[in-house]
């Protein structure tokens, strides 16, 4: 069973769990709950600012932030990083105790604190290696109304695509404050 990333690298999905035999996305209610939650969450975090860039530049200078290309962690406690800062994240995770936060609600905060305290990967440190797939080879993801997303992971798991469109829940992202 092939693993694929959608929209951003990091979160990987088993093709058979999210795509039908024609290569189209399954309806959300037919996806395993964890995959459904991540697919829905991707709708609000794709193209969001890199957390490391944001911690450097702050809210007032979002135009100076790179768009995130990688997502790590669990939905609603994920870390989003650009290509420039992905090695910093990998270094924190592998060498500075970040793996102790795996699967916890503190994952994002722990990385942010480490980064704000000056944590960085040594020069030349490599990030993860990914097998690139042409995004044009994937069907468009299921649509989720931008004004209707669950803010709570448990609620997101229970949603069907109709519930998502009709729920009226805000899709907006709030990013933690920088230490400017």
C-alpha positions in Angstrom: 0.0 0.0 0.0 1.6 3.3 -1.1 1.9 6.3 1.3 1.3 9.7 -0.1 1.4 13.3 1.1 -1.3 15.8 0.2 -0.7 19.5 0.0 2.2 19.5 2.4 5.0 17.0 3.1 5.1 15.3 6.5 1.6 13.9 7.1 1.4 10.7 5.0 -1.7 8.7 4.1 -2.3 5.2 2.9 -3.7 5.6 -0.6 -6.3 2.9 -0.1 -7.7 4.8 3.0 -8.4 8.0 1.2 -8.7 7.3 -2.5 -11.1 5.1 -4.4 -10.0 2.6 -7.1 -10.3 5.5 -9.7 -7.9 7.7 -7.7 -10.6 10.1 -6.5 -10.9 11.1 -2.9 -13.4 9.0 -0.9 -16.2 10.9 0.8 -14.9 12.1 4.2 -17.3 9.9 6.1 -15.7 6.8 4.5 -12.1 7.7 5.5 -10.7 6.5 8.8 -11.2 9.1 11.5 -7.5 10.0 11.9 -7.2 10.5 8.1 -10.4 12.5 7.9 -9.3 14.8 10.7 -5.9 15.4 8.9 -7.6 16.0 5.5 -10.0 18.5 7.0 -7.2 20.2 9.0 -5.0 20.5 5.8 -7.8 22.8 4.4 -6.9 25.5 7.0 -3.1 25.0 7.3 -2.0 24.7 3.7 -0.1 27.8 2.7 -0.1 29.1 6.3 3.0 30.9 7.4 6.0 28.8 8.6 5.9 28.8 12.4 9.7 29.5 12.6 9.4 32.5 10.2 6.4 33.7 12.1 8.3 33.5 15.4 11.1 35.6 13.8 9.0 38.2 12.1 5.8 38.3 14.2 2.2 39.1 13.2 3.1 42.6 11.9 5.4 41.2 9.3 3.6 38.1 7.9 4.6 39.1 4.4 8.2 38.3 5.4 7.2 34.7 6.3 7.6 31.8 4.0 4.6 29.6 3.3 4.8 26.3 5.2 5.7 23.3 3.1 5.9 20.7 5.9 3.5 19.6 8.6 4.6 17.6 11.7 2.7 16.5 14.8 -0.9 15.9 15.4 -3.8 18.0 14.1 -4.3 21.2 16.3 -0.9 20.8 17.8 1.1 20.6 14.6 4.3 22.4 13.6 4.4 24.0 10.2 7.7 24.8 8.6 9.1 26.0 5.3 12.1 24.4 3.5 14.5 26.8 5.2 13.4 25.9 8.7 12.6 22.2 8.2 16.1 21.2 9.2 15.7 23.1 12.5 12.6 21.2 13.2 14.2 17.8 12.4 17.2 18.7 14.5 15.0 19.6 17.5 13.0 16.4 17.1 15.9 14.0 16.6 18.7 15.6 18.7 17.1 18.0 21.3 14.4 15.9 22.8 11.5 16.9 20.5 10.5 13.3 20.1 9.4 13.2 23.8 6.5 15.4 22.7 5.3 13.1 20.0 1.6 12.8 20.0 1.1 15.3 22.8 -0.7 18.7 22.9 2.6 20.3 23.9 4.3 19.3 20.7 3.9 22.7 19.0 4.6 24.8 22.1 7.7 22.8 22.9 9.1 23.5 19.4 8.2 27.1 19.6 9.9 27.6 22.9 13.1 25.8 21.7 13.2 28.0 18.6 12.5 31.2 20.5 15.3 30.3 22.9 17.7 30.3 19.9 17.5 26.7 19.0 18.7 26.0 15.5 20.1 23.2 13.5 23.9 23.3 12.9 24.9 24.6 9.5 24.5 22.0 6.8 22.2 19.8 8.9 19.9 17.9 6.5 16.1 17.7 6.9 14.0 14.7 5.9 14.2 13.1 2.5 10.9 12.7 0.7 10.0 11.0 -2.5 8.4 13.7 -4.6 5.1 13.0 -6.4 3.8 15.4 -8.9 0.8 17.1 -7.2 -1.0 17.1 -10.6 -1.1 13.3 -10.4 -3.5 13.6 -7.4 -7.2 14.5 -7.6 -8.3 17.7 -6.0 -9.0 17.1 -2.3 -12.6 17.1 -1.0 -13.9 20.6 -0.6 -14.4 22.0 2.8 -16.2 25.3 3.2 -13.6 27.8 4.6 -16.2 29.1 7.1 -17.0 25.7 8.5 -14.3 23.7 10.2 -14.1 22.0 13.6 -11.7 23.7 16.1 -11.6 20.6 18.3 -10.0 17.3 17.1 -12.7 15.1 18.6 -15.4 17.2 16.8 -13.4 17.0 13.5 -13.3 13.2 13.7 -17.1 13.0 13.9 -17.8 15.3 10.9 -19.1 14.2 7.6 -18.7 16.4 4.5 -22.3 17.7 4.9 -21.7 18.5 8.6 -18.5 20.4 7.6 -20.3 22.7 5.1 -23.3 23.3 7.4 -21.5 23.6 10.8 -20.7 27.3 10.7 -17.5 26.6 12.7 -14.6 29.1 12.0 -11.7 27.8 9.9 -9.4 30.6 11.0 -6.0 29.9 12.4 -4.5 31.6 15.4 -0.8 31.5 15.7 1.0 31.9 19.0 2.5 35.3 19.8 6.2 35.9 19.1 8.5 37.2 21.8 9.2 40.6 20.1 
